[in-house]
Amino acid sequence: MSPALLASRTIATGMNMALLAGFAVLLECARARLAGQLAGAPGVTFAQPLRDLRRLARKRRIRPAFASPLHGIWPLAALAATVMLIVVIPGFAAGQLTAGRAGPALFIGLLALGRAMRVMAGIDAGAAMPGLAAARLAASGLGADLAWLLAFAALAAAPRGATPEAVLAVLGVLLTWPGSAPVPGDYAGPDRAVFVVEAMLRRAAALALLVALVAPPGLAHATAPLGWPEGIAVYAAKLLIAAAVLGALRLVLPRGAPRTGIVLALAALGVALLGGVAPDRLGLAAGLLGVIGGAALLWRRWPAEEALALLQGGAAMVGFGLGDVKGAIAILVGVALGRVAVALSGAGGLRIWAIAALAGLPPFGVFAGDFRIVGAAASLSPLLAASLVALIGAGGARALTAPAPPGAESVPMRGAAVLGLLLLMVVLGAAPVAGLR
């Protein structure tokens, strides 16, 4: 390889790293701003995370008395693993310096290595609470890594353009998507700032992996600098769309369902290896599993909004399988609005109305979507329609009697927003009902 080509590929790799680093900062600032708005803290500015990092960097380090000599190494090791992941992830241009030297196994291995460094940091000092947090982090990360591997394997085994396999694989990844990794409590000052930076980069790297999983082709090549601006623009648009879609789907999909995600990713691999399944049958089967799983979680005292999201999401999948797209979309939009209403209502008096909207009670839009889908199911099988009515009805009754989760508080000055969302869900129900024959 000539020196000019080597320099071009090196520069392209460095530009891709800078692009992902900038995206990580932008994503963290936007996330903190939205979280502050939902929590009723309007004083949180867009650049608040950067100011917090600067303050942490100026503080002094804290070293517990029983910490090991590696206490200060774990933050740097975690950051090094995540930076290496950003280096090897496919970016805006094909043929980067690391092209052909990495694959799904290395991607998932680096994610697991960074998480392992956090776990080691949590148990380093031997304290009880950081050790428990580290154990939870390790358990949640295991499901996420397994779902990633199964999803990559399913898409590798499936033919190009296989939509059912791709949908199942992406849903499996999203259901096992880990939350924000906690910073070990024994760290302060610059060490804590390193962990915060590592979490920001990890979030951007995971979204870049999702883009590589769903939309891998690039428009530019590392040895053709004239095409870089177009490639950078397209890749940045993919990252922003992925972040927006992930945020919207997290309002609909239940959190903390790693087993369901692993099952879906495994089902995607099975469908790919068996040669494909008709999308309508796949949607019907996956939807029934979602409805049954959501109802079961409600009776196991799962948080009502999470279990109802799984139940109603399953009903929407049944609608897609039966060909009733209007009813399915009405349910998904209603679930998203209902999740926001529940989050804003906290433990206030409007929470029961937000739960009722999620449960599919009239006159809200989720009820209209459920009504359409039950009607479509009745034309196929009266037993299927009766089962859907029984599961959705039992789940809704259970959710209405479930108490608010511990720690939920009423958010001040959010009553008008919750009422507006509930009114919007009522208006949403008019369109699907008007379309009934």
Long-range contacts (C-beta under 8 A, 24 or more apart in sequence): 5-223, 8-222, 8-223, 8-225, 9-95, 9-96, 9-97, 9-222, 9-223, 10-97, 11-225, 12-91, 12-92, 12-93, 12-95, 12-96, 12-97, 12-222, 12-225, 12-228, 13-87, 13-91, 13-96, 13-97, 13-98, 13-222, 15-92, 15-228, 15-232, 16-89, 16-91, 16-92, 16-93, 16-96, 17-83, 17-86, 17-87, 19-91, 19-92, 19-232, 19-235, 19-236, 20-86, 20-89, 20-91, 20-201, 20-204, 20-205, 20-208, 21-86, 21-201, 21-204, 23-204, 23-207, 23-236, 23-239, 24-200, 24-201, 24-203, 24-204, 25-49, 25-50, 25-200, 27-200, 27-203, 27-204, 27-207, 27-243, 28-200, 28-203, 38-343, 38-344, 38-411, 39-411, 40-411, 40-412, 40-413, 40-414, 49-196, 49-200, 52-196, 53-193, 53-196, 53-197, 56-188, 56-189, 56-190, 56-192, 56-193, 56-196, 57-189, 57-190, 57-193, 58-189, 59-188, 59-189, 59-190, 60-188, 60-189, 61-188, 61-189, 61-190, 61-191, 62-186, 62-187, 62-188, 62-189, 64-125, 64-127, 64-186, 66-125, 66-126, 67-124, 67-125, 67-186, 68-124, 70-120, 70-124, 71-121, 71-124, 71-125, 71-186, 72-191, 74-117, 74-118, 74-120, 74-121, 74-124, 74-184, 75-117, 75-121, 75-187, 75-191, 75-192, 75-194, 75-195, 75-198, 76-194, 77-117, 78-114, 78-117, 78-118, 78-121, 78-194, 78-195, 78-198, 79-114, 79-194, 79-197, 79-198, 79-201, 81-110, 81-113, 81-114, 81-117, 82-110, 82-114, 82-198, 82-201, 82-202, 82-205, 83-201, 84-110, 85-110, 85-111, 85-114, 85-202, 85-205, 86-201, 86-204, 86-205, 86-208, 89-205, 89-208, 89-209, 89-212, 90-212, 90-216, 90-218, 91-208, 91-218, 91-235, 92-218, 92-220, 92-228, 92-231, 92-232, 92-234, 92-235, 92-236, 93-218, 93-220, 93-221, 93-222, 93-227, 93-228, 93-231, 94-218, 94-220, 94-221, 94-222, 95-221, 95-222, 95-223, 96-222, 97-222, 99-222, 104-148, 104-149, 104-152, 104-153, 104-156, 105-149, 107-148, 107-209, 108-145, 108-148, 108-149, 108-152, 111-141, 111-144, 111-145, 111-148, 111-202, 111-205, 111-206, 111-209, 112-141, 112-145, 114-198, 114-202, 115-141, 115-181, 118-181, 118-184, 118-195, 121-184, 121-186, 121-187, 121-195, 122-184, 122-186, 124-184, 124-186, 125-186, 127-185, 127-186, 129-185, 130-184, 130-185, 130-186, 133-182, 133-184, 133-185, 134-184, 137-178, 137-181, 137-182, 140-178, 140-179, 140-258, 141-178, 143-176, 143-258, 143-259, 143-261, 143-262, 144-173, 144-176, 144-177, 144-178, 144-258, 146-176, 146-262, 146-265, 147-172, 147-173, 147-175, 147-176, 147-258, 147-261, 147-262, 147-265, 148-173, 148-209, 150-262, 150-265, 150-266, 150-268, 150-269, 151-213, 151-265, 151-268, 152-213, 153-269, 154-265, 154-268, 154-269, 154-271, 154-272, 155-213, 155-268, 155-272, 157-269, 157-272, 157-273, 158-268, 158-271, 158-272, 158-276, 159-276, 162-272, 162-276, 163-279, 164-268, 164-271, 164-276, 164-277, 164-279, 164-282, 165-268, 165-271, 165-272, 165-276, 166-214, 166-268, 168-264, 168-265, 168-267, 168-268, 168-271, 168-282, 168-286, 169-213, 169-264, 169-265, 169-268, 169-269, 170-210, 170-213, 170-214, 171-253, 171-261, 171-264, 172-261, 172-262, 172-263, 172-264, 172-265, 172-266, 172-267, 172-268, 173-210, 173-213, 173-261, 173-265, 174-246, 174-249, 174-250, 174-253, 174-261, 175-253, 175-254, 175-257, 175-258, 175-260, 175-261, 175-264, 176-257, 176-258, 176-261, 176-262, 176-265, 177-206, 177-246, 177-250, 177-261, 179-255, 204-239, 207-239, 207-242, 207-243, 207-246, 208-239, 210-242, 210-246, 211-235, 211-238, 211-239, 211-242, 214-242, 248-336, 251-335, 251-336, 251-339, 251-340, 252-309, 252-313, 252-332, 252-335, 252-336, 252-339, 253-309, 253-310, 253-313, 254-294, 254-297, 254-306, 254-307, 254-309, 254-310, 254-313, 255-306, 256-306, 257-306, 257-310, 260-290, 260-293, 260-310, 263-289, 279-321, 280-320, 280-321, 280-322, 280-323, 281-321, 282-321, 283-317, 283-318, 283-320, 283-321, 284-317, 284-318, 284-321, 284-322, 285-321, 286-314, 286-317, 286-321, 287-314, 287-315, 287-316, 287-317, 287-318, 287-319, 287-320, 287-321, 288-314, 288-318, 289-314, 290-314, 290-315, 290-317, 291-315, 291-318, 291-388, 291-391, 291-392, 292-391, 294-395, 295-391, 295-392, 295-394, 295-395, 295-398, 298-395, 298-398, 298-399, 298-402, 299-398, 301-402, 303-405, 304-355, 304-358, 304-398, 304-399, 304-402, 305-338, 305-339, 305-342, 305-343, 305-354, 305-355, 305-358, 307-395, 307-399, 308-335, 308-338, 308-355, 308-358, 308-359, 308-395, 308-396, 308-399, 309-335, 309-339, 309-358, 311-391, 311-392, 311-395, 312-358, 312-360, 312-366, 312-370, 312-392, 315-360, 315-369, 315-370, 315-373, 315-388, 315-392, 316-369, 316-373, 318-373, 318-377, 318-388, 319-369, 319-372, 319-373, 319-376, 322-373, 322-376, 322-377, 322-380, 323-376, 324-372, 324-373, 324-376, 326-369, 326-372, 326-431, 326-432, 326-435, 327-368, 327-369, 327-370, 327-371, 327-372, 327-373, 327-376, 327-432, 328-369, 328-373, 329-369, 330-365, 330-366, 330-368, 330-369, 330-372, 330-428, 330-429, 330-431, 330-432, 331-365, 331-366, 331-369, 331-370, 331-373, 333-365, 333-428, 334-358, 334-364, 334-365, 334-366, 334-369, 334-425, 334-428, 334-429, 335-366, 337-365, 337-421, 337-424, 337-425, 337-428, 338-364, 338-366, 338-421, 338-425, 340-421, 341-418, 341-421, 341-422, 341-425, 344-411, 344-414, 344-417, 344-418, 344-421, 345-410, 345-411, 345-414, 345-418, 346-404, 346-408, 346-409, 346-410, 346-411, 346-414, 347-404, 347-408, 347-409, 347-410, 348-410, 348-411, 348-414, 348-415, 348-418, 350-415, 350-418, 350-419, 350-422, 351-404, 351-408, 352-400, 353-418, 353-422, 354-418, 354-421, 354-422, 355-399, 355-400, 355-402, 356-396, 356-400, 357-422, 357-425, 358-399, 359-392, 359-395, 359-396, 359-399, 359-400, 360-392, 360-396, 361-396, 362-429, 363-426, 363-429, 364-422, 364-425, 364-426, 364-428, 364-429, 365-425, 365-426, 365-427, 365-428, 365-429, 365-432, 366-425, 366-429, 367-429, 368-428, 368-429, 368-430, 368-431, 368-432, 368-433, 369-429, 369-432, 371-432, 371-433, 371-436, 372-432, 372-433, 372-435, 372-436, 375-436
